[in-house]
């Protein structure tokens, strides 16, 4: 009686899995990664088996070796990238914001809040929702307007905010 493909695969899996796993652990030095790679090797065996069943051991050895080297190359690239990013971060001068810059930024935020508060409530809400990353559809739903109107309404609200800012700037005493 001839065995079915799943039975043959199960037989090969039971026979070769322990040695495949052991070899992968020795190569990659990470048990969890070795188990993942062993699964990948057997997935490849299941989807694309060798022509000769007596060659399964050698075939698996080639596949597991290739998988292990690919895994180690990937990890080496990740480590190199992490080191490069770390060196880049260390090379950049630490831009600690001065107290004066912090005060100026806070003052600008307060001024923007005043200009926003001077706008009609719907314009203010629309600009704040867009600034927070809401989509046009979400803004339309939130403010109970039709979605096609949102773009023009945002543009007009932005223009009103800009006019308020220019009016306030013009009202400042000239130095």
C-alpha positions as CSV (number, residue, x, y, z in Angstrom):
1,X,0.0,0.0,0.0
2,X,1.4,3.4,-1.0
3,X,1.6,6.2,1.5
4,X,-0.1,9.6,0.9
5,X,1.9,12.8,0.6
6,X,0.9,14.1,4.0
7,X,1.9,10.8,5.6
8,X,5.3,10.9,3.8
9,X,5.8,14.5,4.9
10,X,4.9,13.6,8.5
11,X,7.4,10.8,8.4
12,X,10.2,13.0,7.0
13,X,9.4,15.7,9.5
14,X,9.5,13.3,12.5
15,X,12.8,11.8,11.2
16,X,14.6,15.1,10.3
17,X,13.2,17.8,12.6
18,X,15.4,17.2,15.6
19,X,18.7,17.4,13.6
20,X,17.5,20.4,11.5
21,X,16.6,22.2,14.7
22,X,19.9,21.3,16.4
23,X,21.9,22.5,13.4
24,X,20.1,25.7,13.2
25,X,20.5,26.4,16.9
26,X,24.2,25.8,16.4
27,X,24.4,28.2,13.5
28,X,22.2,31.1,14.6
29,X,22.6,30.8,18.4
30,X,19.0,31.7,19.0
31,X,16.6,28.9,19.9
32,X,13.4,30.8,18.9
33,X,14.8,31.9,15.6
34,X,16.1,28.4,14.9
35,X,12.6,27.0,15.4
36,X,11.2,29.5,13.1
37,X,13.8,28.7,10.5
38,X,13.2,25.0,10.9
39,X,9.5,25.5,10.2
40,X,10.4,27.5,7.1
41,X,12.7,24.7,5.9
42,X,9.9,22.2,6.3
43,X,7.4,24.5,4.6
44,X,9.8,24.5,1.7
45,X,10.1,20.8,1.8
46,X,6.3,20.4,1.8
47,X,5.7,22.9,-1.0
48,X,8.7,21.9,-3.2
49,X,10.1,18.4,-2.2
50,X,13.2,17.0,-3.9
51,X,12.7,14.4,-6.6
52,X,14.5,11.6,-4.6
53,X,13.1,10.8,-1.2
54,X,16.5,9.4,-0.1
55,X,18.0,12.9,-0.8
56,X,15.7,14.7,1.7
57,X,18.5,14.9,4.4
58,X,21.0,16.6,2.1
59,X,18.3,18.8,0.6
60,X,17.2,19.9,4.1
61,X,20.8,20.6,5.0
62,X,21.3,22.9,2.0
63,X,18.0,24.7,2.7
64,X,18.7,25.1,6.4
65,X,22.2,26.4,5.8
66,X,20.9,29.0,3.3
67,X,18.1,30.0,5.6
68,X,20.6,30.4,8.5
69,X,23.0,32.5,6.5
70,X,20.2,34.7,5.2
71,X,19.0,35.2,8.8
72,X,22.5,36.0,10.0
73,X,23.0,38.5,7.1
74,X,19.7,40.2,8.0
75,X,20.7,40.5,11.7
76,X,24.1,41.9,10.7
77,X,22.5,44.5,8.5
78,X,20.0,45.4,11.3
79,X,22.9,45.8,13.8
80,X,24.9,47.9,11.4
81,X,21.9,50.1,10.8
82,X,21.3,50.5,14.5
83,X,25.0,51.4,15.1
84,X,24.9,53.9,12.2
85,X,21.8,55.5,13.6
86,X,23.3,55.6,17.1
87,X,26.5,57.2,15.8
88,X,24.4,59.7,13.8
89,X,22.5,60.7,17.0
90,X,25.7,61.1,19.0
91,X,27.3,63.1,16.3
92,X,24.5,65.7,16.1
93,X,24.9,68.4,18.6
94,X,22.3,68.2,21.3
95,X,20.0,71.1,20.5
96,X,18.8,71.8,24.0
97,X,16.1,74.5,23.6
98,X,17.1,77.6,25.4
99,X,14.8,79.2,28.0
100,X,14.3,82.1,25.7
101,X,13.3,79.9,22.7
102,X,10.8,78.0,25.0
103,X,9.2,81.3,26.0
104,X,9.0,82.5,22.4
105,X,7.4,79.2,21.3
106,X,4.9,79.3,24.2
107,X,4.1,83.0,23.4
108,X,3.5,82.0,19.7
109,X,1.1,79.1,20.8
110,X,-0.8,81.5,23.0
111,X,-1.1,84.0,20.2
112,X,-2.4,81.3,17.8
113,X,-4.9,80.2,20.5
114,X,-6.2,83.8,20.7
115,X,-6.5,84.1,17.0
116,X,-8.3,80.7,16.8
117,X,-10.7,81.8,19.7
118,X,-11.6,84.9,17.7
119,X,-12.9,82.8,14.8
120,X,-16.4,81.4,14.5
121,X,-16.7,78.1,16.5
122,X,-17.2,76.0,13.4
123,X,-14.0,77.4,11.8
124,X,-12.1,76.9,15.0
125,X,-13.3,73.3,15.3
126,X,-12.6,72.5,11.7
127,X,-9.0,73.8,11.8
128,X,-8.3,72.0,15.1
129,X,-9.7,68.7,13.8
130,X,-7.6,69.0,10.6
131,X,-4.5,69.9,12.6
132,X,-5.1,66.8,14.8
133,X,-5.0,64.6,11.6
134,X,-8.7,64.0,11.0
135,X,-9.6,63.2,7.4
136,X,-12.1,65.2,5.5
137,X,-14.7,62.4,6.0
138,X,-14.1,62.4,9.7
139,X,-14.4,66.2,9.9
140,X,-17.6,66.1,7.9
141,X,-19.1,63.6,10.2
142,X,-18.0,65.4,13.4
143,X,-19.3,68.8,12.2
144,X,-22.4,67.5,10.5
145,X,-21.6,68.9,7.0
146,X,-21.2,67.2,3.7
147,X,-17.8,65.8,2.9
148,X,-17.4,67.7,-0.5
149,X,-17.8,71.0,1.4
150,X,-15.0,70.3,3.9
151,X,-12.1,71.3,1.6
152,X,-13.5,74.7,0.8
153,X,-14.6,75.3,4.4
154,X,-11.1,74.5,5.6
155,X,-9.6,76.9,3.0
156,X,-11.9,79.7,4.1
157,X,-11.3,79.1,7.8
158,X,-7.5,79.1,7.1
159,X,-7.9,82.4,5.2
160,X,-9.8,84.0,8.1
161,X,-7.2,82.8,10.6
162,X,-4.4,84.3,8.4
163,X,-6.3,87.6,8.1
164,X,-6.6,87.7,11.9
165,X,-2.9,87.1,12.3
166,X,-2.1,89.9,9.7
167,X,-4.5,92.3,11.4
168,X,-2.9,91.6,14.8
169,X,0.6,92.1,13.3
170,X,-0.4,95.4,11.7
171,X,-1.7,96.6,15.0
172,X,1.6,96.0,16.8
173,X,3.7,99.2,17.3
174,X,6.5,99.5,14.8
175,X,10.0,99.6,16.2
